[in-house]
């Protein structure tokens, strides 16, 4: 059954979380209300789009246990997410692919039109190169498997919010292998400067803006300016779309 397949990816991790939650839970002794509100506002706002109730609730619980993250909404379908998230304005969206009705990939495509600033990570059981490519082309910024350990998943949320493109090593290899098989040349890449190509290549390796800036000796502001120029030249609106177009050369 499909539900059983999804649950298997989370069973062991959630059991370990349950055993340690009491020890790791932050103390709530006398924090002033203003400080508590400020701390909550500083957390990365995450939305989860997943049709399996057990997996969705597990994800939300793991996110809320992190001091840097908070789950602001949960959605069982792409249609519900598209209706609600423009008002919720999350920073990061975790998106399943195989949703009832509209697929997660199509949801990403439409969501980027409504929330171009949102970072979307595909979280799925699928490892096929075509689904990875279609997700990146639609506007996803990262692609992780549901069996990804919880610490890595939480780190990926922070990473994508900082400008990175998180992928597991296995998925990254599949991306390279898949794009190497494509023979259609990417358009507009000839207009990129050597510096823009260098930055785009670093994005394709999953580097965050801060890492790129430190590696090539630029300020984060300058890196962001270059990336805006890349998007404009390639006629794209996300890292995933830019990487997908670049990797097809």
N, C-alpha and C positions, 0 to 999 in steps of 0.2 A: 504493500500500500504506500501511497505517496506520503501520507502523514508520518508513517513509521520511518520512512527513509529520512525525512527531515529531522525527526526527533533523535535519531541515532547520532547525528552530527553534534548534538548539544548535550546529550545525556550525561556523559562523564564530567564535562566541564561544569555543568550546573550543579552536579552533586558535590564537586569540590568547592564550588562557591558557597553552597549552603552550609558546608561544614566549617568554613572559615569566616562567614559573614559577621558573626558576633564579635570575632577578634579584630576584624578590619574595619568595622563600622566606626565612623568618626564620632567623637564625644560631642554631646550637645549641652554643654554646661555653661549657661550664662552668656552665650554670645549675644551681644546687643542686636536688636532687631534691624537697625540700619546696616550693621556689618553683615548680617546674614543676607539681607536683600542685595547688598553689593556683591557678595560672594556668588549668589545665585545668578545675578546678571552677567557676571564674568565667565560663567560656564558656557561651553560650546553647546548650542541648541541643536538637538538631533531629532529627526523624525524617522519612523520605521514603517516601511510599506511591505507587508508580508501577510499572506492569506492564512497561514497556519497559526492558530491562536496560541498554541504552546510555544512555538518558536518566537513569535512576536513578543509575548509576555516575557520570555527568557531574555531576549535582547534588551527590552526596556529595563528590566531589572539590573542587568549587567552594566548598562549605560549609567543608570542612576546611582550605582554604587561607586562610580568614579568621581573624584572630587573636581575634575575638570569638565565633566559632561553632564547634561541633563536631557532626558527624553521628553520632548514637548508634545508629541502626538504619535498615535499609532493608527495605521490604516490597513484594512483588509483587502482593498482593491485599488487599482490605478485610478478608477473613476472618482473614488472617495478622496484620494490624495490630491488629485487635480482640482477638486472642488474646494478643499480645505486649506491646503498648504500655502497658497498665495497670501492668505490672511495670517497664518501662523508664522511665516517667514523663518523657517529653520536655517541654520548655517550649513548643516550636513544632512543628507538623506541617504538611508540605507534602503536599497531597492532590490526586491526579489525579481526574477525574470518571469517565471511561470506563474502568473497571476490569473485568476478567473476573469473572463472578459478581456479587456485590453492587456497586452503584454507589458512587462516591466520596461522593455526596450522602447516601445512606443510611448510609454508614460514618460520616460526620460526625455525623449525628443520634444514632447509637448511641454513638459515641466520647464525645460531650459528656456522656452519662449516666455513662460510666465514668471519664472524666477531665475534669470540668467546668472545671478550671483551665487546661487546655491551650488554646493559641491555634492555630487551624487556618487556613491559607491555601490556598485552592483555586488550583492551578497547572494550567492547562488550555489547550486550543486553542479552546474554545467561547466565543463572544461573545454568545450569545442571552440576552435579558433574562430569560426564564423560568428558565434554568439558574442565572443569577446570583441571582435572587430565591430560588429553592429552596435554593441553597447557604447564603445568609445566614439564611434561615428555619430551616434545619437546625442552624445554630450556628457557621458559618464566620465568622471575623473579618476576612478579606480575600479578594480575588479578583484574581489576576494571570494574564496570558497567558504561554504558554511562550516566546514570543519576547521577553519582557522581558529587557533586558540584564542581565548578571550583577551589576554593581555595584548596580543598582536592586533586584534580587531580594534581595541580601544586606542592603541597607538596609531593605527591607520586613520581613525577619525581625526585625531589631533594633527596628524601628518597632512591629510588632505585639506584641513582647515588652514594650515600654514602655507599651502601652495603646492604640496606634493601630489604625486599620482600613485597611490599605494597599490601594489600587486604582489602576490606571493611569487617566489622564485619560479615555481612551476608555471604559473600563468604568464610571467614575463617571457619565459622561453617559448611558450606556445604563441605569444604575440609575435615574437621575432620570426619564428618558423612560418607562421601563417602569412605574414606580410611579405616574406621572401618569395612566396609562391605567386604573388600577384604580379602581373606583368603590365598593368596599366600605369602609365606615368602620372605622378601627382602634378596638379596644375599649380601655377603661381610660385613654385618653390624657387624658380630662378630669380625671383625678385628679392629673395631674402639676402641680407648681408652675411658675411662670414660670422660676425658676432651673433646675429639672430639664429643662424644655423647651429652654432655652438650651444646657445641657450635652449633651443628646441630639442636638440639631442639630449641634453641633460634632463629636460622635462620627461623625455621618453624613457629615461632610466629611473624615473621616479623621484628625482631630486626636488626638494622644496626650494622656494625662492631664496631663503637664507643660505642654504647650502650652495646654490648656484652663485650667489653674490660673493661668498667667501672663496669659492674655487677660482673664479675668474677675476677677482679683485674689483668688483663694482659694488655700489650701494644697492640695497634692496629696492629703493625708489627707481634707480636706473634700470634694474632688471625688470621691474614691473612696466616701465615705459617701453622697453624692448618687446615684452610679451604683448602689450597692447598693439604694437606695430606689427607683430607676427600675425595676430588675429585678424587685423585689418587686411593685410596682404593676402592671407590665405582664405579670407571670407569665412571665418569660423567664429564660434562664440565660447569655446571651452578648451581646456588643455587636452581633453580626450579627442576632440575633433581635430585639433592641430597635430597631435601625435599620430593619429590615424592617417592623416593626409601625408605627413612627413615620412612615415614608415613604408608608404607604398612606392617609394622611389627605389 
